[in-house]
Every structure is written in structure tokens, then in C-alpha cells.
Amino acid sequence: PPARGGGAAVGVAFSDVFLLHRSPAGGHVERPARLEAVCRALREAGLWSALCSLPCRPARPEELLRVHTKGYVRKLERLGNLCAEATSGAMDDQEGATGRAAPAAAPAGPPAGPPAASGKAVVAAVATKTAAAAAASAAAAKLADQLERLNLDAEDAFFNEHTVRSAFLAAGSTIELVRAIVRGTVSNGLALVRPPGHHSERHCAQGFCVLNNVAIAARAAIDELGLERVLIVDWDVHHGNGTQNAFLDDPRVLYCSVHRFDFGKFYPNQESAGPRAVGRGEGVGFNVNVAWNGKGMGDAEYFSAWERVVLPVARQFNPQLILLSAGFDAAHGDSMGGCNVTPLGYALLLRKLLGLAGGRIALVLEGGYHLTSLSASVAACTAVLVRAAAVWGKAASPAGGLPARQGQEPGGCLAEQESTATQKATTAVDQYRLAEPAGTATASDWRSLASDAALDQHELRCRTTTPSSAAVQAIEATVQAHAKFWQWTSAPIEQS
């Protein structure tokens, strides 16, 4: 994206380095194609050019140590150095085997046509390819040996020679997005990063996550930027155990997660993902889990959780900044999550959050493995951010403080301000639309997804659709667990 700025801009943190992290075994769901699909959707929507490119940099050790242990950070640093050595050694091995430097990667684009090749040229090409494969195999074996020697505790996480570099860059880039939002350089933004982070614990990698990007950025907002109240909302279908544990006793951070629990049998398979985990010490009441016990939850169920739990608690907390752990594996079509949230549903949830913290929200990518639903949902949310920035970005920023943004959630007042990029977002949604399940949005809604009218209509549908009894039970269990910590003015949801 172009490097533009200003209070009405939407920032994006993205680097091609995030595409290099991949499973050495191949075939893993957390793959580079996820980011490629997202970027393609944003470009085809005309949204990519509307974003403000933010600097990507690796997180510094002192920033990581606010969340992770010294031992774990040192192991990652050591592994990163070993990976760089292994990669360099593999290139040297390849050059020595072929008698020439390794060929540079061919530029992307359509081939110019089949080249004429002599028999000697074909033999040389095969030899080069064979040497490259052997060198890559040797590098992978060396990496595996180093992982074992370092005793790096990594539950359900994978490493290749680029993983540590990508993880450090993801954490640092998320910090830079938060810094830009807090300082008023941009109104809101996205961190399109890999590997994800919310499962990563203080001492280890876990659940495809290496460093806890959101937790690290939240600590930076408090310790460096002087914020006193940060809200983390996690709508990934899996509970963010690492993020929860990072702030269990900290009243400056309110963690709200809506996820599948299945009575402790859904990943990460921990009882602490249930509604009774409310925090500890000074942080009691600042950990809020809406824990679904079953699959199939869709827009109506998530909207009910927002209206009954997330928004009432968040309004009382009055955050200065919102970090959104945006996993899209609760989306319709994602077999890992087994839920039915639509792109329009995600866009509506995001628009409701934008009524808080003066619209200062950083959307940080977590999970989401169905490429169609992932890319459509991110495009829908990006369109909402672009529209919101046109409203909140007009507020002045007083010297030495946060922008004094006043007003209600964006919506219904942007007809004269809509950019061409926002209007074109409907095209991407139409291209990436799904076969909608009964009771959710229709195909015509996808074509008008960027409009406030479409979101207003979908909100009305969600309000008039009774959520499942399992969802109501989960929501009311959370209300009961937090009855003495927050004021609950709305009536319990009626069960069908």
C-alpha cells in the first residue's frame, strides 16, 4: 500500500516475510496461502490502495520480555541465529555442488514461452535442481536437530528457517500499528501477520502461535504509550489461553473472548477457558469468557453475546484502545471451527466495537483456514474500518493526549464521504460470497456489504432471530459468573 498517513487513514502492517513461515512437512492449514488470499481480496476490492502502509520491524527483546520469559526469548534468539547459519550453509552447499551461485527466484508473472534448451542445458538444470533439493533437505535436518537440542517446548507449533524472523517481525509490526493508532497517525488499522499469537504462553509456542502479538502490543500500549485501559476482544473460535494468562491479575487490561469450549473438550482443552475463569487478584472481573458448548453458532448467537456481555462490560470499562484478536475460524465453511459466522456478521460485530475507544481499534489476524470465508471476512471488516476512519479521523488531536473523539458508532452518515475503495468493496464480497446457511444474510446483502444500510438490516435480523438455547445458556453463565463485578441492566435472553 502507499505510505500515506493522517488521522483519517487506515493503517496496515504487512510484509512478504510473513509468507516465508511454513510447515516443513507441508500441507498445514496455517499456511502462506491464507495471507495471499486476504491480500488478493483486498486488492480486487480496491481496498489495498486505500490503506496506509506502516513500518514493519522485529520486536526488541525488552518488548518480548514484558510477556514472555527470558529463557523462551533466548531460545528463540538462539534458534534464529542457527536458522540463519543453516540457510547460509545450504546456499554454500548448493553453490559448491553446482559450481555456480544458486539461481535467483524467477519473477512472478506469466512465462514468456518455452525456452529452447540443449541436452547439456537440461542436464545442468536437473543437476542444479537436485543440488538445491539436497541442500534444502540438509538445512531442514539441521534445523530439526537444533530444535531438539534447544529443547524448545512447542505444542502444536511448527518451525522452519524463517519462523523466528517472521515471529519477531509480527510482534514488532503489531506494536507499530498500535503506536500509530494511539499517536493519531492513523485512525485504526490491521496487522496482517503470521505466525498468529493468542495461544502462545509465556514460556512456549503453542497452537500454531510463536509469540503473543496482541499481548505484547497491549503491554507496549500500557508501559510505553501510557495508556491505562486496554480492551482485548478475541473472536477466534479457539480460546486465547496465552493472552488470558498474560493479564489474569492486571485490571488495566480487560480480556473478552467468545469461543467454543465444549465443556473443556475443544482446543486448547482447558477448563480455564470456561465462564468461571474471571481473573485473579486485582484482575478479578477483568477476564470474560463466553464459552460455547457446541458447534453451529452463527451471526445471531455472536450478536447476542455482544449485546448481552461484550458491549455492556466494555462500556463500563471505557477503554482507550481496542486490540481485536481477529481469528476467522468461526466463519461459515471453516471445518476447524464448525460455526456459521458470515462476513456480514463479522462486519457488524466490528462496527459495534468501533463505538468504543473513539474508534481506536487494531485488528490483528489470528486464525481462519477456509480461504474463501477468511478473505471475504477480512475484506468486509476492512471496508468497515475505512468507513469509520472517515468519521473518527476528523477529530482533532490535542497536544500530548489521545484524540478527543466523541460520538456514537459509525453508521448512517457517510454517504458523502465514502471513498471509491469503500464502494468497490461490494465487488469483492460478491466474488467471495459463500452459500449462506438458512437464517443468515442473503446473496443480495453481500453485494451491498459496504453500506450502512446493509449492516443496519443485518442487525435487525440478528435482533429478531432467537439464538439457540445452547448459546443462551453460555451467555447467561458468563453473566452469572460476573454478576458482582459489572452492572447488568438488560434482561436475560429468552430461550427458544
Secondary structure, DSSP 8 states (H G I E B T S, - for coil): -----STT-EEEE--GGGGT---TTS--SS-THHHHHHHHHHHHHT-GGGEEE-------HHHHTTTS-HHHHHHHHHHHHHHHHHHHHHHHHHHHHHTS-------SS---------HHHHHHHHHHHHHHHHHHHHHHHHHHHHHHHHT--EET----TTHHHHHHHHHHHHHHHHHHHHTTSSSEEEE--SS--TT-BTTBEETTBSS-HHHHHHHHHHHTT--S-EEEEE-SSS--HHHHHHTTT-TTEEEEEEEE-GGGTSTT--GGGSTT----GGGTT-EEEEEESSS--BHHHHHHHIIIIIHHHHHHH--SEEEEEE--TTBTT-TTT--BB-HHHHHHHHHHHTTSGGG-EEEEE-----HHHHHHHHHHHHHHHHHHHHHHTTS---TTS-----SS-S-S--TTT--HHHHHHHHHHHHT-----TTS--HHHHHTTTSHHHHHHHHHHHHHS---HHHHHHHHHHHHHTTTTS---S------
